[in-house]
Amino acid sequence: MRMSILKEDTMIEFHIDEERCIQCGECALDCPAGVIVMDGYPKMTNEAGCFQCQHCLAVCPTAAVSILGKDPDAGTVLKGNMPDPAGLATLIKGRRSVRRYRDRDLAPELIDELLEISCHAPTGVNSRSVLFTVVRERAVMNRLRDHLISRLAQLQDEGRLPEGLTGKYLGRAVIAWQQEGKDILFRGAPHLIITSAPADAPCPVQDTLIALTTFQLIAHAHGVGTVWDGIFMMALAACPDVAGRLGIPENHTLGYAMAFGEPAVEYHRTVQRGPALVNVVKW
């Protein structure tokens, strides 16, 4: 089934620089929506069917294709600029969940850069509807933590914490903060990011998790620590109105949350895991 995500106010602006175009047909062959055809030079036959994925711009070997008003020369040339497999493998293997952070904010410019890169994560049918809700300042993080701890303490006193492990973890978070000043909710991180997407998006859950994973990898490449924040997600489920106070739209499906900041710990080597659990299909 072919789906269109074209917004009514979006101008496709598909243009071909005929002086650069070598009429190789790669843009037409690679178009996932099948709306580009070769008629001498490439032409778009159905703008409403365009996914706006920019595959045509990216695949053109001579930078002859422009779409959505984008300048192909403004993109980074891939040849010679991609990370080597060994370096990328070290990043993936060396990434650790960080639960100790320095008591200072990251530079706002760095947070902006991480978000701008993360929005390139793939989404179903190129919907690009993932919302990044971010706590950019430690002072805001402190107020959020104090509010949640107060709410959870009240639920605990009234015997209304969720049953099972969730209630156990949340109760432990309340006691740790009240008795020891230990922050289990956010692990002392100065920042938080939550991904969400409209519930009617083609793949809201998958899109939000892919986006957050992308954020995590580029964050660690910049020396920023992260931790998938399951305790906060439990607290959010116990206090559902908090999502609205954070500015997350009611019609959004929550993905997950990640605390992040400058690590107060340094890891020196990768660990050894595996072998991978593999199921080989024999049809």
Rosetta silent file (secondary structure, phi, psi, omega in degrees, C-alpha in Angstrom):
SEQUENCE: MRMSILKEDTMIEFHIDEERCIQCGECALDCPAGVIVMDGYPKMTNEAGCFQCQHCLAVCPTAAVSILGKDPDAGTVLKGNMPDPAGLATLIKGRRSVRRYRDRDLAPELIDELLEISCHAPTGVNSRSVLFTVVRERAVMNRLRDHLISRLAQLQDEGRLPEGLTGKYLGRAVIAWQQEGKDILFRGAPHLIITSAPADAPCPVQDTLIALTTFQLIAHAHGVGTVWDGIFMMALAACPDVAGRLGIPENHTLGYAMAFGEPAVEYHRTVQRGPALVNVVKW
SCORE:     score description
SCORE:     0.000 S_00000001
   1 L     0.000  132.517 -179.378    0.000    0.000    0.000 S_00000001
   2 L   -98.619  130.259 -178.301    1.358    3.406   -0.973 S_00000001
   3 L  -119.908  144.381  177.851    0.782    6.261    1.468 S_00000001
   4 L  -107.407  135.962  176.435    1.207    9.982    0.961 S_00000001
   5 L  -114.675   12.522 -177.289    2.437   12.290    3.714 S_00000001
   6 L   -61.474  126.598  175.127    2.393   15.441    1.593 S_00000001
   7 L   -85.417  146.160 -174.272    1.154   18.430    3.567 S_00000001
   8 L   -58.971  -32.053 -175.960   -1.158   20.761    1.707 S_00000001
   9 L   -94.306   10.214 -178.986    1.138   23.747    2.227 S_00000001
  10 L   -91.363  128.527  174.875    4.316   21.916    1.151 S_00000001
  11 L   -96.707  122.072 -177.067    5.871   22.884   -2.154 S_00000001
  12 L   -70.610  -41.242  176.298    7.744   19.965   -3.684 S_00000001
  13 L    50.213   54.793  177.845    9.864   22.152   -5.985 S_00000001
  14 L   -82.562  115.927 -177.059   11.383   19.251   -7.933 S_00000001
  15 E  -130.759  146.214  177.401   14.027   20.727  -10.234 S_00000001
  16 E  -119.450  126.849  172.516   16.701   19.251  -12.503 S_00000001
  17 L   -83.024  101.037 -173.739   19.900   21.084  -13.426 S_00000001
  18 L   -66.256  -21.597  176.964   20.127   19.928  -17.038 S_00000001
  19 L   -72.794  -27.934  179.373   23.757   21.038  -17.285 S_00000001
  20 L   -93.808  -31.292 -173.281   24.669   18.614  -14.494 S_00000001
  21 L   -64.219  130.002  178.171   22.204   15.798  -15.212 S_00000001
  22 L  -104.656    8.787  176.087   23.739   12.805  -17.000 S_00000001
  23 L    55.871   40.801 -179.871   20.350   11.113  -17.430 S_00000001
  24 L   -76.533  -22.045  178.544   21.477    8.022  -15.512 S_00000001
  25 L    81.141    5.991 -178.709   17.947    7.412  -14.183 S_00000001
  26 H   -61.870  -38.137 -179.006   19.084    6.680  -10.624 S_00000001
  27 H   -63.310  -39.229  178.758   16.600    9.134   -9.127 S_00000001
  28 H   -70.751  -41.056 -178.771   13.706    7.400  -10.881 S_00000001
  29 H   -66.578  -32.808 -173.030   14.939    3.909  -10.008 S_00000001
  30 H   -95.089   -5.215 -177.597   15.452    4.772   -6.324 S_00000001
  31 L   -68.329  113.088 -177.208   12.236    6.743   -5.734 S_00000001
  32 L   -67.924  -21.812  179.178   10.294    4.712   -3.121 S_00000001
  33 L   -88.985  -12.217  179.252    7.029    6.403   -4.099 S_00000001
  34 L    66.322   32.544 -176.205    7.544    5.702   -7.801 S_00000001
  35 L  -106.469    5.562  176.508    6.606    9.243   -8.801 S_00000001
  36 E  -110.737  132.054  177.604    9.732   10.079  -10.844 S_00000001
  37 E  -127.713  158.747  177.179   10.001    8.951  -14.451 S_00000001
  38 E   -96.261  119.724  174.875   12.606    9.431  -17.157 S_00000001
  39 L  -132.855   69.558 -166.356   11.393   11.493  -20.091 S_00000001
  40 L    80.009  -83.713  172.170   14.751   12.513  -21.421 S_00000001
  41 L   -98.804  159.600  179.967   15.421   14.256  -18.117 S_00000001
  42 E   -62.232  143.911  175.896   13.735   13.139  -14.853 S_00000001
  43 E  -137.747  147.759  175.858   10.217   14.389  -14.228 S_00000001
  44 E   -96.568  127.378 -174.357    7.876   14.067  -11.267 S_00000001
  45 L   -94.423  -20.515 -174.336    4.482   12.723  -12.247 S_00000001
  46 L  -151.950   91.898 -177.290    2.560   13.028   -8.974 S_00000001
  47 H   -62.319  -33.967 -179.025    3.641   15.566   -6.365 S_00000001
  48 H   -65.422  -22.402  179.580    0.896   14.450   -3.962 S_00000001
  49 H   -90.450   -3.687 -178.101    2.466   10.978   -3.879 S_00000001
  50 L   -68.069  132.801  177.802    5.963   12.227   -3.001 S_00000001
  51 L   -81.124   -9.664 -176.920    7.238   10.978    0.378 S_00000001
  52 L    61.490   30.520 -176.562    9.586   14.003    0.674 S_00000001
  53 L   -81.885  -17.069 -178.837   12.393   11.585    1.588 S_00000001
  54 L    66.735   20.511  174.191   15.010   13.315   -0.614 S_00000001
  55 H   -58.278  -40.144 -177.740   16.298    9.980   -1.933 S_00000001
  56 H   -60.996  -41.032  178.135   16.427   11.560   -5.393 S_00000001
  57 H   -65.814  -41.628 -175.073   18.690   14.361   -4.130 S_00000001
  58 H   -73.002  -33.606 -173.423   20.932   11.940   -2.246 S_00000001
  59 H   -85.825  -14.617 -177.353   21.321    9.339   -5.009 S_00000001
  60 L   -68.922  120.075 -175.952   22.160   11.771   -7.831 S_00000001
  61 L   -72.157  -17.350 -176.720   25.892   11.375   -8.599 S_00000001
  62 L  -113.856   10.241 -179.764   26.238   14.859  -10.089 S_00000001
  63 L    56.245   43.190 -178.898   24.097   16.861   -7.610 S_00000001
  64 L   -92.720  -13.878 -174.651   21.660   17.720  -10.375 S_00000001
  65 E   -99.826  130.579  172.038   18.474   17.130   -8.373 S_00000001
  66 E  -124.035  138.833  179.048   16.902   19.721   -6.100 S_00000001
  67 L  -147.844  148.796  179.421   13.688   19.113   -4.164 S_00000001
  68 L    59.359   24.692 -179.673   11.796   20.917   -1.393 S_00000001
  69 L    75.874   11.085 -177.755   13.972   23.951   -2.045 S_00000001
  70 L   -84.536  142.614  177.208   17.084   22.085   -0.881 S_00000001
  71 L   -93.133  114.654 -178.286   20.499   22.811   -2.383 S_00000001
  72 H   -60.370  -26.949  179.479   22.248   19.497   -3.179 S_00000001
  73 H   -73.007  -13.010  179.193   25.628   21.183   -2.782 S_00000001
  74 H   -82.053  -12.532  178.100   24.750   21.948    0.853 S_00000001
  75 L   -78.834  158.067  176.738   24.796   18.252    1.739 S_00000001
  76 L   -81.412  129.141  176.264   27.884   16.453    3.003 S_00000001
  77 L   -66.685  130.283 -174.851   29.549   14.261    0.387 S_00000001
  78 L   -75.910  -40.144 -176.514   29.465   10.692    1.726 S_00000001
  79 L   -62.367  124.383  179.609   32.575    9.305    0.004 S_00000001
  80 L    85.640   -4.030 -177.987   35.557    9.747    2.290 S_00000001
  81 L  -118.513    1.723 -179.704   33.438   11.066    5.182 S_00000001
  82 L   -84.843  148.080  177.548   31.834    7.909    6.568 S_00000001
  83 L   -68.136  148.230  177.834   33.144    6.358    9.836 S_00000001
  84 L   -75.966  152.713 -176.488   35.188    3.202    9.453 S_00000001
  85 H   -56.543  -38.330 -177.909   33.509   -0.027   10.652 S_00000001
  86 H   -65.323  -40.730  179.540   36.007   -0.568   13.476 S_00000001
  87 H   -66.840  -41.228  178.735   35.390    2.884   14.932 S_00000001
  88 H   -66.949  -38.222  177.640   31.639    2.507   14.724 S_00000001
  89 H   -62.811  -39.687  178.536   31.843   -0.949   16.308 S_00000001
  90 H   -64.774  -39.558  177.337   33.862    0.506   19.195 S_00000001
  91 H   -61.393  -45.262 -178.694   31.238    3.221   19.710 S_00000001
  92 H   -66.950  -45.026 -178.688   28.443    0.637   19.836 S_00000001
  93 H   -72.910  -31.660 -175.261   30.337   -1.780   22.087 S_00000001
  94 H   -85.594  -10.777  178.236   31.807    0.954   24.282 S_00000001
  95 L   -64.532  130.322  177.393   28.537    2.730   24.994 S_00000001
  96 L  -124.845  152.390  171.697   27.564    2.345   28.633 S_00000001
  97 E   -73.755  120.226 -175.209   24.496    3.428   30.595 S_00000001
  98 L   -95.958  126.164 -179.154   25.739    6.398   32.615 S_00000001
  99 L  -123.111   17.361  175.470   24.334    6.839   36.116 S_00000001
 100 L  -138.056  123.402 -174.151   26.796    9.457   37.428 S_00000001
 101 E  -130.283  151.703  175.279   26.775   12.995   36.038 S_00000001
 102 L   -75.225  150.453 -174.035   28.582   16.268   36.648 S_00000001
 103 L   -85.683   59.482  176.635   26.564   19.023   38.276 S_00000001
 104 L  -157.465  152.961 -178.643   26.472   21.358   35.270 S_00000001
 105 L   -75.685  151.638  168.466   24.470   21.899   32.116 S_00000001
 106 L   -73.079  158.059  175.691   25.649   20.983   28.661 S_00000001
 107 L   -63.136  133.046  179.785   26.222   23.841   26.241 S_00000001
 108 H   -55.411  -35.031 -179.779   22.894   24.729   24.561 S_00000001
 109 H   -64.152  -35.369  179.059   24.608   24.619   21.180 S_00000001
 110 H   -69.085  -42.568  177.508   25.627   21.007   21.748 S_00000001
 111 H   -59.963  -43.912  178.561   22.078   19.994   22.692 S_00000001
 112 H   -59.439  -42.586 -179.123   20.801   21.699   19.536 S_00000001
 113 H   -64.256  -42.338  179.172   23.350   19.832   17.422 S_00000001
 114 H   -61.383  -40.480 -179.139   22.393   16.462   18.918 S_00000001
 115 H   -69.993  -40.308 -179.517   18.712   17.118   18.198 S_00000001
 116 H   -64.798  -36.060  177.030   19.326   18.317   14.637 S_00000001
 117 H   -72.806  -39.940 -176.950   21.269   15.150   13.854 S_00000001
 118 H   -65.143  -27.058 -179.027   18.734   12.913   15.597 S_00000001
 119 L   -71.735   -4.837  173.919   15.867   14.205   13.470 S_00000001
 120 L   -84.063   -1.887  179.356   17.523   12.409   10.533 S_00000001
 121 L   -60.811  144.868 -179.010   16.517    9.054   12.065 S_00000001
 122 L   -66.818  146.997  175.991   14.306    6.981    9.754 S_00000001
 123 L  -134.594  153.059  179.929   10.533    7.027   10.236 S_00000001
 124 H   -60.401  128.495 -179.132    7.752    4.947    8.717 S_00000001
 125 H    55.345   27.927  179.547    6.648    6.365    5.339 S_00000001
 126 H    51.153   41.985 -177.392    9.013    9.264    6.076 S_00000001
 127 L   -68.773  -31.509  176.797    6.381   10.767    8.384 S_00000001
 128 L    49.637   45.579 -176.025    9.036   12.721   10.339 S_00000001
 129 L  -111.422   12.574  179.968    6.544   13.376   13.118 S_00000001
 130 L   -71.013  129.874  176.443    8.678   12.483   16.164 S_00000001
 131 E  -101.248  128.080  175.506    8.569   15.189   18.834 S_00000001
 132 E   -99.057  108.178  175.582   11.637   15.637   21.045 S_00000001
 133 E   -94.815  119.819 -168.185   10.550   16.999   24.433 S_00000001
 134 E  -126.020  134.826  166.870   13.715   18.210   26.166 S_00000001
 135 E   -93.062  111.583 -171.920   14.664   19.489   29.600 S_00000001
 136 L   -95.229  -11.710 -175.219   17.520   21.833   28.715 S_00000001
 137 L  -131.821  140.707  179.111   18.387   23.170   32.189 S_00000001
 138 H   -60.902  -35.037 -179.302   19.286   21.493   35.477 S_00000001
 139 H   -61.068  -39.548  177.490   17.091   23.975   37.360 S_00000001
 140 H   -68.631  -39.804  178.617   14.058   22.731   35.424 S_00000001
 141 H   -60.503  -41.207  179.763   15.134   19.144   35.999 S_00000001
 142 H   -63.116  -41.564  179.706   15.295   19.770   39.741 S_00000001
 143 H   -67.705  -37.803  177.899   11.767   21.176   39.806 S_00000001
 144 H   -64.289  -44.458  178.873   10.482   18.237   37.766 S_00000001
 145 H   -62.037  -45.384 -179.008   12.141   15.758   40.126 S_00000001
 146 H   -61.900  -40.655  179.201   10.803   17.520   43.230 S_00000001
 147 H   -63.852  -45.672 -177.867    7.287   17.539   41.801 S_00000001
 148 H   -67.302  -41.560  179.068    7.382   13.853   40.884 S_00000001
 149 H   -61.798  -42.086  178.914    8.867   12.769   44.202 S_00000001
 150 H   -62.248  -43.617  179.763    6.159   14.731   46.042 S_00000001
 151 H   -65.714  -43.536 -179.092    3.425   13.138   43.928 S_00000001
 152 H   -67.421  -36.249  177.801    4.854    9.638   44.319 S_00000001
 153 H   -63.854  -39.460  178.305    5.252   10.094   48.074 S_00000001
 154 H   -65.385  -43.384  177.612    1.599   11.062   48.319 S_00000001
 155 H   -61.926  -38.301  179.480    0.553    8.008   46.305 S_00000001
 156 H   -65.751  -43.410  179.648    2.732    5.857   48.546 S_00000001
 157 H   -63.179  -33.448 -178.725    1.185    7.286   51.716 S_00000001
 158 L   -89.082    1.273 -179.447   -2.287    6.632   50.317 S_00000001
 159 L    68.085   29.267 -175.315   -1.370    3.095   49.228 S_00000001
 160 L  -113.604   15.429  172.721   -2.052    3.971   45.594 S_00000001
 161 L   -68.937  150.608  178.767    1.297    3.216   43.998 S_00000001
 162 L   -56.959  153.340  179.546    1.042    0.620   41.199 S_00000001
 163 L   -78.025  166.162  173.804    1.340   -2.991   42.264 S_00000001
 164 H    77.523 -154.515 -175.913    4.296   -5.251   41.577 S_00000001
 165 H   -62.535  -35.174 -179.540    7.800   -4.211   40.564 S_00000001
 166 H   -59.124  -49.831  178.329    6.671   -0.797   39.338 S_00000001
 167 H   -62.992  -35.968  179.438    5.383    0.202   42.758 S_00000001
 168 H   -64.223  -45.752 -179.791    8.469   -1.282   44.395 S_00000001
 169 H   -66.225  -42.777 -179.005   10.848    0.742   42.208 S_00000001
 170 H   -67.334  -40.080  176.303    8.885    3.960   42.608 S_00000001
 171 H   -62.075  -39.293  177.941    8.661    3.512   46.363 S_00000001
 172 H   -64.283  -37.913  179.410   12.403    2.931   46.491 S_00000001
 173 H   -63.976  -39.780  179.162   12.964    6.137   44.500 S_00000001
 174 H   -64.630  -48.343 -177.983   10.920    8.121   47.037 S_00000001
 175 H   -64.489  -41.641 -178.676   12.762    6.669   50.042 S_00000001
 176 H   -61.300  -39.711 -179.589   16.198    7.095   48.434 S_00000001
 177 H   -74.705  -43.361 -176.744   15.554   10.784   47.804 S_00000001
 178 H   -69.207  -37.907 -173.867   13.892   11.538   51.134 S_00000001
 179 H   -96.653  -29.287 -174.801   16.365    9.664   53.326 S_00000001
 180 H  -122.231   -7.430 -175.164   19.636    9.825   51.352 S_00000001
 181 L    66.897   24.190 -178.048   19.197   12.620   48.822 S_00000001
 182 L   -96.356  125.317 -175.938   19.894   10.008   46.147 S_00000001
 183 L   -92.381   99.313  176.378   18.251   10.653   42.792 S_00000001
 184 L   -87.892  -24.573 -178.860   17.102    7.353   41.302 S_00000001
 185 L   -62.040  -46.985 -175.231   14.553    9.027   39.018 S_00000001
 186 L  -122.958    0.547  178.757   17.137   10.818   36.865 S_00000001
 187 L    58.842   26.112  177.937   20.456    9.556   38.290 S_00000001
 188 L    77.823    8.784 -179.583   21.549   13.143   38.819 S_00000001
 189 L   -71.409  144.026 -179.446   21.518   13.934   35.103 S_00000001
 190 L   -83.051   -9.639 -174.558   20.969   17.604   34.228 S_00000001
 191 E  -137.741  158.876  179.413   18.893   16.897   31.123 S_00000001
 192 E  -144.155  141.964  174.794   16.055   14.697   29.901 S_00000001
 193 E  -130.146  134.595  178.126   14.674   13.863   26.479 S_00000001
 194 E  -125.162  131.069  176.795   11.326   12.187   25.779 S_00000001
 195 E  -103.019  141.781  176.182   10.251   11.075   22.322 S_00000001
 196 E  -148.631  165.453  178.655    6.633   10.937   21.211 S_00000001
 197 E  -152.804  154.840  177.748    4.693   10.877   17.954 S_00000001
 198 E   -54.880  136.943 -177.416    1.072   11.292   16.855 S_00000001
 199 L   -61.161  -25.696 -178.897   -0.876    8.120   17.587 S_00000001
 200 L   -92.343    8.898  173.684   -2.145    8.066   14.006 S_00000001
 201 L   -66.671  157.139 -178.127    1.358    8.125   12.494 S_00000001
 202 L   -57.135  -40.742 -176.564    2.200    4.994   10.488 S_00000001
 203 L  -143.016   66.892 -172.411    4.685    3.664   13.107 S_00000001
 204 H   -63.089  -42.332 -177.962    4.660    5.906   16.206 S_00000001
 205 H   -67.787  -48.954 -178.757    6.262    3.492   18.675 S_00000001
 206 H   -61.538  -43.662 -178.212    8.984    2.310   16.326 S_00000001
 207 H   -60.425  -42.842 -177.035    9.761    5.840   15.137 S_00000001
 208 H   -67.641  -37.601 -179.936   10.202    7.195   18.665 S_00000001
 209 H   -72.135  -38.805  176.966   12.523    4.379   19.739 S_00000001
 210 H   -63.158  -42.245 -179.808   14.643    4.640   16.589 S_00000001
 211 H   -62.495  -41.738 -177.986   14.947    8.407   17.120 S_00000001
 212 H   -70.667  -35.439  175.727   16.035    7.983   20.734 S_00000001
 213 H   -65.051  -40.473  176.788   18.585    5.321   19.800 S_00000001
 214 H   -61.811  -44.303  177.436   19.979    7.669   17.161 S_00000001
 215 H   -58.589  -43.642 -177.959   20.204   10.434   19.766 S_00000001
 216 H   -60.509  -44.610 -176.728   22.032    8.107   22.126 S_00000001
 217 H   -67.336  -44.484  179.984   24.712    7.127   19.621 S_00000001
 218 H   -69.869  -30.763  176.510   25.508   10.657   18.476 S_00000001
 219 H   -62.385  -47.461 -179.243   25.470   11.812   22.106 S_00000001
 220 H   -67.914  -30.716  175.295   28.100    9.251   23.094 S_00000001
 221 H   -63.421  -25.784  177.692   30.156   10.144   20.019 S_00000001
 222 L   -94.132    5.977  179.955   30.306   13.660   21.505 S_00000001
 223 L    81.860   13.783  178.528   31.261   12.365   24.948 S_00000001
 224 L   -92.756  132.955  179.219   27.764   12.896   26.386 S_00000001
 225 E   -86.720  150.792  178.263   26.455   10.203   28.724 S_00000001
 226 E  -141.004  160.681  171.524   22.925    8.799   28.527 S_00000001
 227 E  -149.926  129.644  174.265   20.711    6.323   30.334 S_00000001
 228 E   -64.545  122.294 -167.288   17.358    4.890   29.226 S_00000001
 229 L  -100.289   79.319  179.080   15.116    6.149   32.020 S_00000001
 230 H   -67.561  -33.856  179.957   12.669    3.377   32.868 S_00000001
 231 H   -64.884  -40.982  177.170   12.029    4.698   36.386 S_00000001
 232 H   -64.096  -39.440  178.669   10.865    8.020   34.983 S_00000001
 233 H   -62.575  -37.142  175.230    8.579    6.219   32.524 S_00000001
 234 H   -63.758  -43.075  179.407    7.060    4.355   35.472 S_00000001
 235 H   -64.303  -37.251  179.550    6.567    7.660   37.308 S_00000001
 236 H   -66.123  -37.378  177.619    4.959    9.176   34.219 S_00000001
 237 H   -68.223  -34.451  179.298    2.511    6.277   34.035 S_00000001
 238 H   -75.743  -24.997 -179.967    1.662    6.734   37.724 S_00000001
 239 L  -127.256   69.992 -170.198    1.187   10.497   37.251 S_00000001
 240 L   -62.174  -23.429 -179.931   -0.214   10.713   33.707 S_00000001
 241 H   -69.248  -17.012 -178.536   -1.105   14.404   33.884 S_00000001
 242 H   -63.995  -33.885  179.686    2.611   15.251   34.027 S_00000001
 243 H   -57.198  -41.687  177.877    2.968   14.501   30.308 S_00000001
 244 H   -65.100  -39.309  179.257    0.613   17.377   29.547 S_00000001
 245 H   -66.815  -25.695  176.221    2.530   19.712   31.848 S_00000001
 246 L   -78.777   -9.041  179.397    5.677   18.808   29.928 S_00000001
 247 L    92.806   11.830  178.907    3.979   19.981   26.745 S_00000001
 248 L   -81.130  124.201 -176.744    3.478   16.563   25.159 S_00000001
 249 L   -60.277  147.798 -178.615    0.281   16.650   23.050 S_00000001
 250 L   -62.457  -30.980 -176.451   -2.625   14.475   24.198 S_00000001
 251 L   -86.066   11.632 -178.810   -2.837   12.721   20.834 S_00000001
 252 E   -95.384  145.203  169.891    0.769   11.540   21.026 S_00000001
 253 E   -91.734  128.488  178.884    2.025    8.052   21.766 S_00000001
 254 E   -74.825  137.165  173.516    4.935    8.111   24.199 S_00000001
 255 E   -90.812  -86.784  178.536    8.105    6.400   23.078 S_00000001
 256 E  -158.785  173.521 -179.281   10.643    6.474   25.883 S_00000001
 257 E  -120.539  151.523  178.692   12.746    8.827   27.995 S_00000001
 258 E  -141.516  124.145  173.074   16.501    9.232   28.290 S_00000001
 259 E   -85.021  146.443 -178.436   18.437   11.207   30.895 S_00000001
 260 E  -154.689  163.046 -179.849   21.694   12.716   29.664 S_00000001
 261 E   165.622 -170.537  179.359   24.531   15.038   30.523 S_00000001
 262 L   -76.880  122.600 -176.556   28.271   15.269   31.088 S_00000001
 263 E   -66.925  146.818  171.006   29.459   12.001   32.660 S_00000001
 264 L  -106.033   21.179  179.659   31.184   11.957   36.037 S_00000001
 265 L  -142.515  147.980  178.432   32.582    8.514   35.211 S_00000001
 266 L  -125.038  126.267  175.813   34.979    7.284   32.517 S_00000001
 267 L   -97.994  142.773 -168.867   34.901    3.794   31.029 S_00000001
 268 L  -111.017   -9.695 -178.505   38.147    2.501   29.590 S_00000001
 269 L  -159.254  163.906  175.976   37.306   -0.550   27.497 S_00000001
 270 L   -78.051  160.937  174.464   34.534   -2.502   25.850 S_00000001
 271 L   -97.486  174.063  179.409   32.929   -5.472   27.548 S_00000001
 272 L  -113.197  118.765  177.764   32.570   -8.965   26.098 S_00000001
 273 L  -127.500  171.486  178.734   29.101  -10.165   25.222 S_00000001
 274 L   105.896  179.989    3.168   27.644  -12.824   23.002 S_00000001
 275 L   -69.834  159.620  177.905   27.358  -14.952   21.173 S_00000001
 276 L   -63.299  144.346  174.231   24.352  -13.301   19.578 S_00000001
 277 L   -80.338  113.423 -171.890   21.072  -15.161   19.837 S_00000001
 278 L  -125.817  131.010  173.632   20.395  -16.050   16.206 S_00000001
 279 L  -112.012  107.036 -178.895   17.500  -17.877   14.623 S_00000001
 280 L   -85.558  122.687 -177.659   18.417  -18.969   11.097 S_00000001
 281 L   -76.738  128.676  173.548   15.352  -19.295    8.888 S_00000001
 282 L  -124.067  101.261 -172.700   15.092  -22.526    6.911 S_00000001
 283 L   -80.657    0.000    0.000   12.060  -22.304    4.715 S_00000001
